[in-house]
Amino acid sequence: MLQSGIDLLLAHPMSFGWMIIGTAVGIVFGAIPGLSAAMGIAIFLPITFGLTAVEGMATIVSLYIGGISGGLISAILLKIPGTPSSVATCFDGHPMVEKGQADKALGAGIVFSFWGTMFSIAALVTIAPWLASAAIKFGPHEYFAVTFFSLSLIITLSSSSLRKGLMSGILGVMLSTVGLDQIEGSPRFTFDMSAMRSGFSILPVLVGLYAIAEVLATAEHVDDTDNLQVQSVSMRGFGITMAEFAGQLVNFLRSSLIGLAIGILPGIGGGTSNLVAYSVAKNRSKTPERFGTGILDGVVAPESANNATIGGAMIPLLTLGIPGDVVTSMMLGGLAIHGISPGPLIFQNSGDMMYAIFILLVLSSIAMLALEFLCLKAFIKVLKVPKYYLLPLIIILCGIGAFGLNNRLFDMWAMLLFGIMGFALSKWKYPLPPLVLGFILGGALEVNFRRGLSYSKGDFGEFFTRPISGTIIALTLLFIAISIRKIMGARPRA
């Protein structure tokens, strides 16, 4: 299988060029406050539509890795996280800059970002084939249970407000029902519009919610980040010594395991793993009072964890077809565009592509390490580019991409509609991840529920009496009950 993956990549040499481009663009999108890895993938998804499957996946995978790592640049230099995955990096990264240790902070962040990614890729290669072989035994009852479990995690963990999280998730599931019924083919919520019969394509939805909405939000506060002072940095070697690297190995392994575990759980992601890893590192430290004053431990922990989340989030994506976070939901859309169906049979149906993706993950990590060290000054200069140059270009690229998907204006209008919707929901503090993943998983939830009822001749009891589906549903209900109790208990008493 490994050789077939190598042969597939060698048969498409342009995939290496797209990988370099994707990594560089991902770092830029991760480094600029207001942009994100999700936004970069949303913009590039239409471009990958015209590429081969291998070239398209090379672009998306490298954007993911570059985008997650790039956030450390602005987190350390500006004390503004480029992505939610780099929030905790600010706590000690910027104080190190103030102490004249910018090169050490950036060097440690980049090096341990690389090793955190490599750690998670090794876990992905080990766990994914085993999990896929176990999931082959799944039927519609089990797929419904897994999808239900995933949705419950997404909704309850995406917001401090359970009500808003539920409403956002339900809205996403409702939007997934627009168009022809997947079982019977009858039109639903089409308002006698022929363009609505095919429903909303995933691409305009994702581009609208995560690119257009971000453009509107950034434009609202465009002056807040356009006058930031960015100091120049001169790097000597890797910024840290071998003794400092060796001294962080325990911290690295612990934080990477935390990131991997959190990445596997759907709906949590790097935005949580970096904070958890930082807290654990502080609690396990012999000198916790030094955290926040500018120490290496406070940079290594979050950067190891957020990059280790990458491989973890891809395990449920590739083996079960369930995205672990918003960025992997974008990747699910990219896989669908190129006719690749994630799930238990992916190693049998697309084994060469799977191993090509594994190789691309490794090569993208190496490219990320090389580019961030060799082109660091160039990436720092990009932070100074005024937003009024970037935002119009992003809108144009989004519009071209949405139209090019099916060559119809309806997709452009849908993109704008979801952009305005995403902006409004964000202003009202409604989380977007439940909506996106509810939209993606809503169809699978409905289809497997109806197929399960068909197989059991209308008997709802089989969802609970079958061992795997019954266990997963029971755990899901228990998790929901615990989450509701925790939220209710956290409310201030009158």
Secondary structure as GFF3:
##gff-version 3
##sequence-region A 1 494
A	DSSP	alpha_helix	2	11	.	.	.	ID=ss1
A	DSSP	alpha_helix	14	31	.	.	.	ID=ss2
A	DSSP	alpha_helix	37	48	.	.	.	ID=ss3
A	DSSP	alpha_helix	53	77	.	.	.	ID=ss4
A	DSSP	three_ten_helix	84	86	.	.	.	ID=ss5
A	DSSP	alpha_helix	89	98	.	.	.	ID=ss6
A	DSSP	alpha_helix	102	135	.	.	.	ID=ss7
A	DSSP	alpha_helix	140	157	.	.	.	ID=ss8
A	DSSP	alpha_helix	162	176	.	.	.	ID=ss9
A	DSSP	beta_strand	179	180	.	.	.	ID=ss10
A	DSSP	beta_strand	187	188	.	.	.	ID=ss11
A	DSSP	three_ten_helix	194	198	.	.	.	ID=ss12
A	DSSP	alpha_helix	202	207	.	.	.	ID=ss13
A	DSSP	pi_helix	208	212	.	.	.	ID=ss14
A	DSSP	alpha_helix	213	220	.	.	.	ID=ss15
A	DSSP	alpha_helix	222	226	.	.	.	ID=ss16
A	DSSP	alpha_helix	242	247	.	.	.	ID=ss17
A	DSSP	alpha_helix	249	264	.	.	.	ID=ss18
A	DSSP	alpha_helix	270	284	.	.	.	ID=ss19
A	DSSP	three_ten_helix	288	290	.	.	.	ID=ss20
A	DSSP	alpha_helix	297	320	.	.	.	ID=ss21
A	DSSP	alpha_helix	326	337	.	.	.	ID=ss22
A	DSSP	alpha_helix	346	349	.	.	.	ID=ss23
A	DSSP	alpha_helix	351	374	.	.	.	ID=ss24
A	DSSP	alpha_helix	376	382	.	.	.	ID=ss25
A	DSSP	alpha_helix	387	406	.	.	.	ID=ss26
A	DSSP	alpha_helix	409	427	.	.	.	ID=ss27
A	DSSP	alpha_helix	432	455	.	.	.	ID=ss28
A	DSSP	alpha_helix	462	465	.	.	.	ID=ss29
A	DSSP	alpha_helix	467	490	.	.	.	ID=ss30
###
